[in-house]
Amino acid sequence: MMVSQAKLFFLSLSAILLLNACSRNETANVNSSALNFNSNTAAIIPRDDVEELGKIIKLPYAPEEATFYEFDLSADANSRPSVPNAKRLVVVLQFSAAIANSVVADAGRRAAPAPLDVDAENWFPPELVAKSGEAGDETLKGVSYPATDFVQPPYTGGRLTRINDTNYFVLEMLTF
């Protein structure tokens, strides 16, 4: 039986909203499958202005480079449930080695790390796109932490994943 991506996303979103409604208000540590849907990257033009990114989310560490894209999840009513003002932010951050280790140390104090595979988007830096082909499944292997230090309204939570053997991090944030 084939299940469409839209149905899977709807079921995941419904489960998240249901669990969120039943839980305490700890939205800063969202680590959900809603962050995993595949986006249509054909028309994506990412931004790379660190100053602009700093107005959208908190940047507790100064990245050497940042590339990001904000997805409007409420715009496509045909394939996703209607959630007003729902957005997903995906950011690729590159830090110096020293700062990358500080980021991991600070994030590790908040929650235990968990292995995670991140789908490589075609707008990611070339180094990461190339690295995604190493495993043969177009994913990036990494270690994930809650994105607590980066939360700033309207983004209420998300996760930060350090890509193995690099100083790159993929930050995924949601507004719900």
N, C-alpha and C positions, 0 to 999 in steps of 0.2 A: 504494500500500500504506500503510495507516494503522498507525502505531506508537503504542501507548498511552504516556501520561506515565509510568506505572509502569515500563514496559520501558525507556524512555529513561533514567529515573533509575537503574534497576538497572545498565544498561550503563555509565553515567557513573561510578557508584559503584565498579563492578568495575574499570574502567580506572584510577580514582584509587588504589584500594587496591593494584592490581598495580604501578602506577608508584611508589607510595609504598614498597612492599616492596623494589623494585629500586633505590631511590635512597638517597642519604646521608640522615642524620637531620636534614633541614632543613625541619621541618614548620612553622616560623614564617611561611613565605612561601607558604602555600597560596593559589593563585589558580586555582581549579578550577570546572568547571561544576557541581559538587555544591552550590555556593553559589547556583545559579540556579534551583532548582526552584520552581515556583509553589506556595505554601502555600494551604490552605483558610483564608481569613481571616474567615469568617463568625462563628466563635466566639472570635476573638482579642480579649483584653482586655490591651492593652499596659500596661506599668508606666512610671513617670516619676520614680522616686526615684533621684537621682544617687548618693546614699550607698550604696544597695543595689547599684546597678550597679558601684560601685567595689569591692565585695566579690566580684563575679563576674569582672571583668577589670581590668587596669591602666588607670587614667585619668591619663596623663602630663600632660594639659592639662585645665583646669577648664572644662567646657561651661556655656554659659548655660542650655541646656535639653538634656534627654536623654529619649528615648522608646525603649523596647526590649521585645522579646518573645523568649522562649526556646522553641524548637520541640523537642519530644522526638521524634527520628527513629526511635527503637527501639520506640515504642509502636504504630505502625501496620504490623504484620507483613503485612497483606494487600496493601499497595501498595508497600512498600519492603523491601529485603533486611534481615534481622535483624542489626543491629550493636549489641551491648550498650552501653548508656549513651551512644548517639550523640545529640548535640544540635547544634542550629544556633541561634546567637544573632544577631539582627538588631537593630541599634541606630541610631537617627537622632540625631545630635549636632548642636547648633548652637553655634558659637563666635563670639566677637567677631571683627571683621575682623582685628585684629592677631594674635590667637591662631590664627585660621584660616590666616593666611599662615605662621606658625611651624610649624603642623602639616604643611603642604605642603612647606615647606623641609626639615624633618627627615625626612619620609617620602621625599622626592626624593633624599636622600643615600644611601638604602639601595637604591633601585632606580629605574629609569626609569619615568615615568608611562605609563599606557596608557589610551586612551579606552575607556569602558565605558558601556553602557546598563543601568540598574538598573530592574527592574520596581517600579512604585509600588504599595505595599500600601495598602489602604483605611484602615489605622490610622496612616499617616504623618501628620505635621502638615499642616493644610489648605493651607498655601503650597506644599508639595511635591506634594500631590495635584492641585492646580490647575496647577502647572507641568508635570506629566506629560501633561496634555492639549494642551500647546502643539505638540508634534510630531505629535499625532494617533495615536500608537501606545501611549499609556499607560506610557511609559518616561521615566526621568529620565536625561538626558545628563550624563556626568561624566568625571572622570579618576581612575583607580584606582592604588593603591599597596599594597604589602604592609602588613599590620597588625601588624608586628613589635612596635611600642611598646605595643600593647594586650594582647599575649598573656599569659595567666596560666592555669595548669592549673585546670580540665580542658581549656580551650580551647587547641589546639595551633597554630592558624594561621588565616589569613583574609585579607581585603582591606578596605581603607578607600577609599571613593570620595567625592571632593568633587563635589558637584552643581554644574554650570556656573552661573556668575553668581549664586552664593549663598554663604553661610557655613555651609551644611548639609553634613554628611558622613553617608554610610551605611556603617556598619561591619558586616561579615558575618564571623562566626567559626564554626569547627567544632571538635568534640572529637576528630575522627579525621583 
